[in-house]
């Protein structure tokens, strides 16, 4: 089974980038990090605002030329400047504010503050909706200074200041509303992305578990079948042939039982799944070791097994030792054949339990080599690591050794 190790791209950094600037409890504000950066504005909003600004400016220009407006010709440059600042919302709200602010203060000198207040409010709404928090605070401070200068330099405009401030507050409040709405939408999108990543990780982990279990269940039984099938071709007596046939039958039936159990578990609770090995008291370490030893001896392999009497281990460690033993002996059959001798020993000490499975070099110069997937070694290492133990697999002075050390729980 070939599994993809590709993992989805992590979103932790993007989450921190999006939510890291919000200091208000219970809220999430999706903002860039640089002072002049701003979130993009929807195109239809840009078009609407620019058309409104151009139409308003064109109307004021027409009234000025017809001398029907309260604005004077001296206000014409600031009117055009302010309109340019509003139109720059197409690019970025922060740049729009930076271009407009000088025009707003020049309006104080000309004595015409109404259009400046309107532009302050429109741009302020977009700044509140899209800019970083530092820029928004700076913009609010600039507007406060502007109001103070209007009150000092243009006393006749003081009665209108409340209207200006109210208009500015409406613009900023509207912007903050859309700011929070955009933040909620982006947080929802990030949550969906994170959930999808978790699901993909769970799927990947489940695939790896299924691959490991399929290998543990199928590889051991099929290796025994393949080895005894080879023995059938070389047997001389009927007794040996019947013995090999019995071993093949038993291994095939056990493999089918294990596969059926796995399929039942994978299918879900709709099936009456058989008890797993973890819940089956008949599956013991001693019994499984006797079964492995008997199978290998029936193939003509000299096997010694040394296990302490009255060995009491947690159920999970017993199952890990069973699987590691099965995988180790399966690899011996694959790569060393039957012209070898095998030693299996389990020792228990204060630090934990140690399983050693070793075999001597094969006497046959050309032992049968069956294909391997490499999953078995990975599975043995994962089982040892799961208990905080270690696994050594490699050659030594006497041949090949697998040593698994599992600490007590």
Number of C-alpha atoms within 10 A of each C-alpha: 12 9 9 9 10 9 10 14 9 12 14 11 9 11 16 11 14 20 18 16 17 15 11 8 6 6 12 22 25 28 23 19 16 11 13 15 17 23 19 15 16 9 9 8 12 18 14 10 17 18 13 14 20 16 12 14 18 15 12 19 19 13 15 17 11 9 12 11 14 10 20 16 15 12 19 16 13 22 24 16 19 28 23 18 25 26 23 21 24 19 13 20 29 26 18 23 25 14 17 24 21 14 21 25 20 17 22 21 14 16 18 22 25 18 20 24 23 16 24 29 22 23 29 30 26 27 31 26 31 28 29 24 19 13 20 21 14 11 22 17 12 15 21 13 13 20 22 14 15 23 17 13 14 16 12 12 19 16 10 16 18 12 13 21 17 13 17 23 15 16 22 24 16 17 21 20 14 17 24 16 16 19 20 16 14 18 18 12 12 17 14 12 16 18 12 13 17 14 13 15 16 12 12 17 13 12 16 19 13 15 18 19 18 15 19 22 21 18 20 22 22 16 20 23 20 15 19 23 16 13 18 17 9 11 14 10 8 10 10 16 18 13 15 24 17 13 19 21 13 15 20 17 13 15 19 15 14 21 16 14 18 18 13 16 17 12 11 10 9 8 11 10 16 15 11 13 14 13 10 10 10 10 15 16 21 16 12 18 18 13 12 19 20 13 17 21 16 15 20 13 18 16 17 14 14 11 16 12 7 7 12 9 15 9 15 13 19 17 19 20 25 21 22 27 23 22 21 25 25 23 20 23 25 21 17 25 23 23 18 20 22 23 17 21 15 18 14 18 9 7 11 14 19 19 21 21 23 25 23 19 17 17 13 12 9 11 16 15 13 14 9 11 11 9 16 23 16 11 21 26 18 17 23 21 15 12 16 13 18 18 20 14 17 10 14 12 7 10 15 17 21 21 19 26 23 24 18 16 11
